[in-house]
Amino acid sequence: MNSLSDAALLIVHADLDTIVEQLERVMRRSRYRAQEAPVPQGYPLALDERLCFGLGRQDGLVVVRTPVDAVFRIAGWWSRERPETPLAAVRCYQHSEPCLKFFLAGSPLWRIGPDQDYEVDFDVPTRRPFDAFEPTESGLPGTASEAIEVLRRMAPEFESSWLRRDSRLS
């Protein structure tokens, strides 16, 4: 197991440019704006004041590397924007087991691995609902370990940083 914390959205899509456009739309609707200048040295960023992403392709997926603590919240935003599209989000904290969640229509349907499910006000089921999509048939990894492996092999082709609209840096 790799000791670094990491997280990403995993999206079945061949066109990276389309995913970049969708990211921009999701972030604007979530009250963020593109960061145009560097953060001044010593500036104390508030929680989620700045979100940075790295996008690339790996194994037929577009991988959107996200801040570790925000990945499942961002997955919900993305899934609300594209409610008909199955989406996976994976997170692995340093020296911990990974957690993989599957989203549709803005909510996590089920998860594989430990998590407190802070992004929603219910306990996310740990088994796939009988009427839910099959991840591998949708082109998504079927296990948390497979998802982490896809993330770890992805080389970013595009990077993007966003600031909350209420940031003093805006």
MOFENQUI-V854910 format. One record per backbone hydrogen bond with DSSP energy under -1.0 kcal/mol. CO is the residue of the C=O (numbers start at 1). NH is the residue of the N-H. Records with the same first field share a line. If there is no record, write none. Layout:
CO = NH / NH
This chain:
6 = 92
7 = 66
8 = 90
9 = 64
10 = 88
11 = 13 / 62
15 = 19
16 = 20
17 = 21
18 = 22
19 = 23
20 = 24
21 = 25
22 = 26
23 = 27
24 = 28
25 = 29
26 = 30
27 = 32
28 = 31
31 = 165
33 = 163
40 = 43
43 = 45
46 = 49
49 = 164
51 = 162
53 = 160
54 = 65
55 = 157 / 158
56 = 63
58 = 61
61 = 58
62 = 11
63 = 56
64 = 9
65 = 54
67 = 70
70 = 74
71 = 75
72 = 76
73 = 77
74 = 78
75 = 79
76 = 80
77 = 81
78 = 82
82 = 85
83 = 105
87 = 103
88 = 10
89 = 101
90 = 8
91 = 99
92 = 6
93 = 96
99 = 91
100 = 112
101 = 89
102 = 109
103 = 87
104 = 107
107 = 104
110 = 102
112 = 100
117 = 120
125 = 111
129 = 132
134 = 138
135 = 140
143 = 147
144 = 148
145 = 149
146 = 150
147 = 151
148 = 152
149 = 153
158 = 55
160 = 53
161 = 35
162 = 51
163 = 33
164 = 167
167 = 170
